[in-house]
Amino acid sequence: MTIETIIATELNPSGLDNALIDYINSYDKELGLEDGILYYGFPVFKNYEEQIIKTNFLLVSKKVGVL
């Protein structure tokens, strides 16, 4: 099984973001992440002033936990 990648944003990743996604997808077995899920543009939070804060990456895996 390979790592699942979910792009959860209206913008496609580019530059270093795209390079990191490609690297993780290419080396998921070597990194022990084949059971994980890689999210891009998720989760989205609101602070006390109702400003939206978007994260670039969220990695969830049994081996490494939540990063």
Protein Blocks (a to p, Z undefined) as FASTA:
>chain_A
ZZddddfbfbdcehjllmmmmmmmmmmmmnopmmpccdehiacdddfkopacddfbdcdd
fklopZZ
